[in-house]
Amino acid sequence: MTTELPEPIVQAVKYTVNCLPEDGFDSHVFALTVEYRGTGRWGVFRNPHCCLGADGEWSWGHDWPGEEPSTDAEWAAYHASQEAWLNSHRFDEATALKLAKEQAPLVTVNGFTVADALRMAARREVS
């Protein structure tokens, strides 16, 4: 008996959004990513852990105030809070890309702006 294997599914799940050229020396540290998170929802990330919210603020993740939940009611509140956080940090693909494009020119690394990084790259090319 021969079992027929299914056709593999191929899906693009990540975009890089950057104002610096992809082969630039500092490009990787100024890059944002738009990453698929399932069920049609995408997140905008700065480094692997910092996530953009609908309010335009960057977040390190869901923050539960206080002690770890211990009762059923506390766990329910925790999960509701986590779901609310996810809903405010996940977007459809077009919105996530739009937000990433808006944020890319604003990236600052160790006090250096995108404009600073582009000037430094231009100086390196001249030297």
N, C-alpha and C positions, 0 to 999 in steps of 0.2 A: 504494500500500500504506500503510495507516494503522497506526501502532504505538500501541497503547493504553498510556497511562501508568499506573503503579501508584498506588494510593491512598497518600497520605503517611502516615507513621507519626508519631504524636504521643506523646511520653513526658515525664512530669514527672521532672525530674532534680535538683531542689534544694529544700530546705526552709530556712527561717530559724527559729532557735530563740533567743528573747530574753526576758529578764525585764522589759525596758523596753518601753513602748508603741511601736508601729511609727512613729508620727509624732513621737516624742520627739527633742529636740535632740541627745542623745548616743546615741540608740538604735543607730545603725549601728556604733559602736565597741565596743559590748557584745554584738553579735550573734554567734552561732555559726551555721555552716551545716552541713547534712547533704547531701552531694552524691554522686550516682550515679557510680561509677567503672567500670561495665561488669561483665558476667558475674554480675549479681545482688549486687554488692558496693558498699557505701556507705562513705564516710569522713566523719568529723566534723572540721570545720575552724574555726580561729580566725584571722581574716584569711585571705587566700588561701593562705598557705603553712604554717601551723602546724597539725599534724595530731594528733588524739588517738589514743593507743594503748590496747590492751586492758588495760594496766597502770594506766591513768588518768593517764599522763604525756603531756605535749605534746612533739611532736618537729618539728624543721624538715626532716625527711626522712631518707632512708637515708644513713647515715654509714659510709663505707668507710674503715677505718683504714689509713693508709700511702699508698704511691705508687699511681698508676693501674696496674691489672693489665696485664701484658705477655705472659704465657704463657697457653696454653690452660687450664692448671690454675688459674691465678690468675683468669682470666675466669670459669671455672666456679664458683669459690668466691665471686666477686663477685656473680654472678647468683643463686646460692643464698642469699647473705646478703640481697640485695635482695628476693627472693621471701619470705624469712622476715619481713623488715620489713613488706612489704605485707600479709602474712597477719595480722600482729599489729596492723595499722592499718586493716583493712577488715572490715566487718560486714554482716550481713543488715540490711535496712531497719529492722525493728522494734528491733533492738539498737542501731543507730546513733542512732535517735531517742531511745531510752531514755537512752543515754549523754549525748547532747547536753542533754536535759532535766535530768539530774543535774548537769552541768557549768555550765549557764547561770547559776544563782545564785552561782556561785563566781568568775565573771569579775571581774577587777580591771584597770583601765586607769589607768596613771600613778598608782598608789597608791589610786585611788578604787574602792570596791566597788560592786556593784549597789545596795545599800542607800544608799550615799552619793549615787549618781546619782539615785535616786528622791527622796531628800530635797531635792537641789538643784532638781530639776524641780518639786517641790511648792512650793518657795520662789519660783521664777520665776512660777508661776501666781498666787500671792498678790500679788506685786509689781505 
